[in-house]
Amino acid sequence: MAKRDASNHKTKIVMSYLLIYMALLAYILYILSIDSTRISEGYKITMLLPAAFVFCYVIFLQEPLFKARTPFIVLFVGIAFFRYVIL
């Protein structure tokens, strides 16, 4: 049983890093595809919000999300993702 738990843990880590890599790749492609000269001066910094979310997710939210799995953490990560990446 312990071997299965270790394998499951490794799978979660690999999936998490794969998702982070895909998110950063999509963000880089997004940055390269937009015309930043057409964006108003006050809104240029909003292009950094998805990268800031990925950074905060890796540093602060990844471990509690996989270990604790409380409703607060799941909702917090979901709302933060929606706010900083989707919007």
C-alpha positions in Angstrom: 0.0 0.0 0.0 2.9 2.4 0.8 4.3 1.8 -2.7 1.0 2.8 -4.2 0.9 6.0 -2.2 4.4 6.9 -3.2 3.5 6.3 -6.9 0.3 8.4 -6.5 2.3 11.2 -4.9 4.8 11.2 -7.7 2.0 11.2 -10.3 0.5 14.3 -8.6 3.9 16.1 -8.6 4.5 15.3 -12.3 0.9 16.4 -13.2 1.3 19.6 -11.2 4.6 20.5 -12.9 3.2 19.6 -16.3 0.3 22.0 -15.7 2.6 24.7 -14.5 4.8 24.3 -17.6 1.7 24.3 -19.9 0.4 27.5 -18.2 3.7 29.3 -18.6 4.0 28.2 -22.2 0.5 29.4 -22.9 1.2 32.7 -21.1 4.4 33.2 -23.2 2.5 32.5 -26.4 -0.2 35.0 -25.3 2.4 37.7 -24.6 4.0 37.2 -28.0 0.7 37.3 -29.8 -0.8 40.5 -28.4 0.1 44.0 -29.6 1.1 45.8 -26.5 1.2 49.2 -28.3 -2.6 49.1 -28.6 -3.1 48.6 -24.8 -3.7 51.7 -22.7 -0.8 52.6 -20.4 -2.7 51.8 -17.2 -3.6 48.3 -18.4 -0.2 47.1 -19.5 0.7 45.7 -16.1 -2.4 43.5 -16.2 -0.5 41.3 -18.6 1.6 40.1 -15.6 -1.4 38.8 -13.6 -1.4 35.3 -15.0 2.4 35.0 -14.4 1.9 36.3 -10.9 -0.8 33.7 -10.2 1.4 30.8 -11.5 4.2 32.1 -9.2 2.0 32.4 -6.2 0.5 29.0 -6.9 3.9 27.3 -7.0 5.2 29.0 -3.9 2.1 29.1 -1.7 -0.9 27.2 -2.9 0.3 24.0 -4.6 1.1 22.0 -1.4 -2.0 23.0 0.6 -4.2 22.2 -2.3 -2.9 18.7 -2.7 -2.5 17.9 1.0 -5.3 19.7 2.9 -8.1 19.8 0.3 -10.4 21.9 2.5 -13.3 23.6 0.8 -11.8 27.0 1.6 -8.5 26.2 -0.2 -10.2 24.6 -3.2 -12.5 27.6 -3.6 -9.7 30.1 -3.0 -7.5 28.6 -5.7 -10.5 28.3 -8.1 -11.6 31.9 -7.6 -8.0 33.2 -7.8 -7.4 31.3 -11.0 -10.6 32.7 -12.5 -9.8 36.3 -11.3 -6.1 36.4 -12.4 -6.0 34.1 -15.4 -9.4 34.1 -17.0 -10.4 37.7 -16.4 
